[in-house]
Amino acid sequence: MVHMKQVFIIVGILFVVMGCSFETKIDIGSGSDDMPRLIVGITIDQMRADYLHRFSPHFSDGGFARLVDGGFTMYDHQYGYAPTYTGPGHASIFTGTTPSINGIVANNWYVREDGVTVYCASDSTVRGVGVDGVDQDGTIYGSAGKMSPTRLVSSTIGDELKLATGLNAKVIGVSLKDRGAILPAGHAADGAYWFYGKDKGHFITSTYYGDELPVWAKSFNEKGEAERLTSLGWDLLRPSDVYASCTPDNNPYEGSFTGEIRPTFPYLLDALKEANGGFDVLKGTPGGNTILVDFALSAIEGEALGQDDVCDMLTMSFSATDYVGHRCGPHAIETMDMYLRLDLELERFFDALDDQVGEGNWTVFLTSDHGGATVPSYGQSVGLPVDYWSHGDMQIRIEENLDQRFGARNWIDNVSNNSIFISDAAYNWADGNTNSPLDGAGLQRYISKLALEEAGIIQSIAEVDLATKASVDPIAERIYAGHMPGVSGDVLLVMKPGWLTYGRTGTTHGSPFAYDTHVPCIFYGAGVKVGSTYERTHIRDIAPTICSIAGLPYPNGTTGKPVSEMFE
C-alpha cells in the first residue's frame, strides 16, 4: 500500500529534479523582520475565546499577554462549521478548509458501506514505534500506535512548506493526543509524536514516519520526566481568593479522578496513577502541558528547527486543557488554574524560542480546536434553560412509527454525531418500489419531522434540504460546512443551545453555537503587524494567512482567505 506520505515525497523529488538540486535550498524564510525561520502553530484544546479576558488579570507578561500586546488578535474568530470536535478542529486549522472538504468529519464516524465506526487518525497498516523500536505484533501500544494522517484528504500548511522547499524544510507535530499531533503536521511531515501514558509515560510515533524514534526523542523519554511531574502532584498556583469568580472547589458539577473521594485540591497524582491509566493521569493536569513544552523544546534542538535559511514548522497541541474541561467544566477552579499555569509554560516556551531560534526569527499563531459548554447541571442550578438529551429513545420511537405506518424493516443503521444514517434497505424500499408512498427524499424528510419531536432538538434537517436551508439559516450553514456527502448522515440534528449528550459532571462540545465555535486566534512574530480586528474571521482563514506571511501556496483544499487587516 502506498501511503500519502510517499506520494508527497515522490512529488517533492520531481519538484527538485525539475526545478532545483538538493544542494540548493529554497529561501522560504530568512529570519528577517517579515520572513520567519520557524513557524509554530499552537492549538489549545477546548480553549474558549472568553478565557483570554477572564483570566488575563492573572497572566504573566510573557505568555498570552506577550502575544496579545505584541501581535495581531482576531476577537471574533469563529468555527464556520459543526460538529466542533477535536479531530475536525485540528484538521481545519491546518488545511484552511472545513470537514466538507478535508474529510475529517468527526473524531469517530460511521462508515455505512462497511457498517463500522472509524477513528480520524487510525491506520491498521502501521505499527507503533517507541524507545525499543517497532511494536511488531501490536501488543505493546496496540491501537495507540496504529495512527497516521491517511484519512485527511487535503494538504496542510506543513505539506505545502515541504513541497515549496524541495523537502528541505522540517515539519514536526507534537501533542498528548495522537490526532493533535498527526493531523496538524500533515502527510509529508518528518515526524509526529504523541504521549503514551501506560508503562513509563513516553512519547511514541508510528511506522508511517519511520521505524525508529530519533535519538533526541529516545533521550527525552529516558529522562523520566513523566515520573517527576507525577510526583509533584497538583496544587493551586495562586492564593484561593484569586479564584473567587469560579465555582467552589467542592461542588456537584465536577467529575473526579477514579479512586478520588472528591474533586478538590491538592491532587496527589502518585496515589491516583494506578487507577487512572498510569502516567495518563498527567493528561488532565498542568503537568501534561509542562511535558509537552519540554518535548517540543527537545524537538527544536534535536531537529535543529529554525537554524538555517529554510523555514521549518512545529505544530503543538495542548491537550490537558481539554481533559480538565471535560472533567470539570469552564467555570471550575481547576480550569482557571490550568490556564494560569499554561500561561507560564507559554512564557517559558517563547523565551526559549528567543534563545534557540532568535527573537524576530519565528512566527507563532495560537488558536483552539473548539470551545465548551457551561455544565448543564450547573446552568440549571442558576436558572438557565439547559438540560441533557440522549438519542437512544428517539431511534426506537422513530423505527416503531415507521414499522406501524409502512411495515417492519431495518430503517436506521446508526445514530451518531447528532446525525441519523438511514439504511440501504429503507432507501431501496423508498426508491425501488413504485408502490411506496415515499421516495428517498421524502423518507429523509419524514424521519426529520419525527426527530424534531424530541424535547432536546431545536432543528432537524434532511440532507436533501441542507443546501437550501444553509443559504438562509446561519446554523444550517455551519452544519453544511461540516457535512461531507456520502460520508456524513442523512438527517442532521441540532440540540437546543446549552443542551448536551453527556454525564451530569463536566462538559463537552460539538454544537454550532458560540460557546463551541468562538475561539481565540492570535498571530505574533516575524511578518505580523501589531493590532487587532473585530471583523469576523474563521478558522479556515488561518492557513492562508500564515501561508501569505511565509510566501507559501495555500493548502490544496483551502476555502478560507487571508485576514486582510494584518497586511494593510
Buried (B, 14 or more C-beta within 10 A) or exposed (E): EEBBBEEBBEBBEEBBEEEBEEEEBBEBBBBEEBBBBBBBBBBBBBBBBBBBEBBEEBBBEBBBBBBBEEBBBBBBBBBBBBBBBBBBBBBBBBBBBBBBBBBBBBBBBBEBEEEEEBBBBBBEEBBBBBBEBBBEEBEBBEEBBBBBBBBBBBBBBBBBBBBBBBBBBBBBBBBBBBBBBBBBBBBBBBBBBBBBBBEBBBBBBBBBBEEBBBEBBBEBBEEEBBBBBBEEBBEBBEEEEBBEEBBEBEBEBBBBBEEBEEBBBEBBBEEBBEEBBBBBBBBBBBBBBBBBBBBBBBBBEBBEBBBBBBBBBBBBBBBBBBBBBBBBBBBBBBBBBBBBBBBBBBBBBBBBBEEBBBEBBBBBBBBBBBBBBBBBBBBBEEEEEBBBBEBEEBBEBBBEBBEEEBEEEEBBBBBBBBBBBBBEEBBEBBBEEEEBEBBBBBBBBBBBEBBBEBEBBBBBBBBBBBEEBBEEBEBBBBBBBBBBEEBBBBBBBBBBBBBBBBEBBBBBBBBBBBBBBBBBBBBBBBBBEEEBBEEEBBBBBBBBBBBBBBBBBBBBBBBBBBBEBBEE
